Structure formats: C-alpha cells, structure tokens
Amino acid sequence: MSSTRHLFGTDGIRGTANRAPMDAATALRLGQAAGQFFNRGSHRHRVVIGKDTRLSGYMLEPALTAGFIGAGMDVILVGPLPTPAIALLTRSLRADLGVMISASHNPYEDNGIKLFGPDGLKLSDQQECAIEALMDGDLSGALAAPSRLGRASRLEDAPGRYIEAAKASFPKRLSLDGLRIVVDCAHGAAYKVAPTVLWELGAEVVPLGVSPDGMNINKGCGSTAPGQLAEVVRERRADLGIALDGDADRLVLVDEEGRLVDGDQILALIARSWAAQGRLTGGAVVATVMSNMGLARFLKARNLDLLRTAVGDRYVAERMREAGCNLGGEQSGHVLMPDFATTGDGLVAALQVLAVLVEEGRPASEICRCFTPLPQRLVNVRYDGTSPLNDHTVQAAIAAEEKALGDHGRVLIRASGTEPVIRVMAEAEDETIVAGTVTRLADAIRALARAA
C-alpha cells in the first residue's frame, strides 16, 4: 500500500467543483472505498453526511450517498451544518464514519470532502492512504449484494442536537443578557444555528451572512473578510463581533472598536482564563509554526509552554493528544478544545471568549488584546518544476538570515501543500528588519525559480 497521499491534503480532499477530483465520479468512488474501509464487523453500518451551502453540495452529496449505499452502509443526511456538528453527530449516533462536504473558507467555486472516524476525529494520514489505495484498485469487492444495500434517511433534529451541545459549553451560571453581538455566518453552514445559540443564551443578536444562495458563501464576508462586520459592530455599538467561515470551524473576532482579534489572541485569552481556573491541562498550548512569537512570550510569562506543529488543525489535534493538552489552534482562527468538541468549533470558541467578557465585566477591547504581536510578514513565491528549497544557495541564504536574527526573530520557509508556492515568512521585533529579511529571501528563491 502506498504511503503517499495524492487526493487528500492537509484537510481532506479539495478542488474546483465539477472538476476532478471534486466531481461526482470521484465522490462516488470515495464513498465506495471509504465504505469498504469502515464496513467492518457484523453491525449495521452507518455514515453521517453534512454539508455547507455551496451549490456543488447538491452534486457531491448524492454521489457520496450512492457510493456508501452501494458499499452496504446506511446514510444519515443532516443538510447544512457546521463541521464540528458532523463530528459531534458521528460520535453521538455511533456512526462508523462522518463526512463533511465543504471547502471551508474558499469561494463557492471550490468544494471539499472531510472524513471523520467513529471517534469524531479527522482521519490519520495512514487511514487516508489506505482509502486512496482502495480507490486506485478494483472496487468490485466493495459492492454489497442487492439484499445488503444501505438506506438513506434524513435526521430532522440534527440542528437542535448541535445547538444544545454548543449551549452546554457556556457556563450555566452565566448569561449573555444585555450584550449586543453581531455574528457573521459567511452565508455558510452556521447561518441558522449560530444566531440561534447566541439568542437562546440571552444576547441581542445582529445576524450577517445568513442568506445563502449557493454562490455567496465567504464572498466579502466571514472570517476571511471581516471588514463589513467591523463596520456593523461600530454602527450598532455592539459589544463583540463574531466572524465564522463557511463551515464554521474557524473564528476571528472584532472588538467594540472594530479592531480584529485573530486566533493567537483568542488562544491567549482562553489560556489565561482556563489557567487561572485550573482548567488548562498539559501546562501548554499547542499551535502551528505560524503563530506569533508574542503568543509564546505571553504564555512563557505565565509558566506555560507553546508547543508548535506543522500547519493544519489535524496536526495540532494530534500533538494535543500526545501532550495531554486541552487547548490548541491556529492563528487563522481554528481553536481546538477537546473538552467540548473533537474538531475546531468557531461558535464554541466564541462562547469561551464571551464567558470571560461576562465574568470580568470589561469591554472586548481590553480583554481580547492579551499581547502585542511581533511584526510578521508573509510572501508567496510561485515556481515551476522542482522546488527551489533544496538548492544550496537558498539554504545558505536562509541560514544567514536566521543567524542575523538570532533570538530576536525567526524565519519560516515552507512549501505549500496545495500549490507550487514557497511561503516565506519572517518575524522580528523591528518591522524594517522583517521587511528586509523577507525581501532578500523571496528574491533569492525567485531568482532560482526563474533560472530553472
């Protein structure tokens, strides 16, 4: 069996809708292969399938359903719901597999397929490799006999189950009564459930991005475009703005002054609160190599460590389990809290911030800016052919810049996992130094790419 994944990236399979691999034929074959992989034991096997609001979901959902049914698995359809809701339902319904059809924060032209095991966790690299190997082979053995075909049904109370689970993550002794909250659902999967949760907890809710048409998901809204949210927060004199992405597994915030609060600041705030309450486990927070050095210094001042991983919330989750940590995430807004959910949950993370807001009785502008981030700059360099990163001149340039920065900054150079791009990032206490470092390294890589 091959140990290399071709279809699966850092977060499932993703691509342009109605083009391979994000077409109906591949989805059908994926359903058959994943069905064969998880169809073990004598019990009746079942899979939960959810989606966001993209038009192409109407194509991929029935194709996956046909594949799973043909492999002898019962399919439970839940419609548009956040990714964490699918992980939750997979566990609570004792399903063998969960599927989320979403390209997260990408535009509507893209779509993706994320798979969850019966424990509600994203599949490991090894499991994805095994499923890919089945897809590359003869799947006739995966097809069930006519009498063993699966059935499809719709779970009508799926949104209610998630709503109650999200509300349960908020301290019972507290209420959002008296708070005005603007929530931008990005015309995505949380467009119904997120405003409902906030309202039922007592808030005055101003909803944005709650009119999906299949093509407006993430368009000028949500966590990747919080400009409108900031304007509305200021206009309505709201206490907090919440911006989710298309599948609601990531979050950024806007304080009452309209200033952005990223994932690093959210992690710092929750870590400070939980550590004070004795709730933070593992003595550390797990984040990726992209997280700001300011977060590491903030945690160190409180005798907490920052454990870094490769980019991708799946790798954060794996490191959290290894280290016994219950808080981790990404600068982009994925926040993982296994006490409440098996994957990133933007709404539940927002509720943890709101709990601190209520308990401390201070404005978001005071509590959400826990540290001053170090200047950080990222440049993408596109190349053709072989990656320039292995060239000795590029390696020498990187080593020279790292030596120059010493303990006062860092350089991060990595290849994109989805496109022929080298990401060049530098971070230091002086913005001029950061700019110069990134420019020199990007130029060195660019020159080699042109020469090739």
Buried (B, 14 or more C-beta within 10 A) or exposed (E): EEEEBEBBBBBBBBBBBBEEBBBBEBBBBBBBBBBBBBBEEEEEBBBBBBBBBBBBBEBBBBBBBBBBBBBBBBBBBBBBBBBBBBBBBBBEBEBBBBBBBBBBBBBBBBBBBBBBBBEBBBBEBEBBBBBBBBBBEEBEEBBBEEEEBBEBEEBEEBBEBBBEBBBEBBEEEBEBEEBBBBBBBBBBBBBBBBBBBBBBBBBBBBBBBBEBEEBBBBBEBBBBBBEBBBBBBBEBEBBBBBBBBBBBBBBBBBBBEBBBBBBBBBBBBBBBBBBEEEEBBBBBBBBBBBBBBBBBEBBEEEEBBBBBBBBBBBBBBBBBEEBEBBBBBBBBBBBBBBEBBBBBBBBBBBBBBBBBBBBEEEBBBEBBBBBEBBBBBEBEBEBEEEBBBEBEEBEEBBEBBBEBBEEEBBBBBBBBEEEBBBBBBBBBEBEEBBBBBBBBBBBBBBEBBEEE
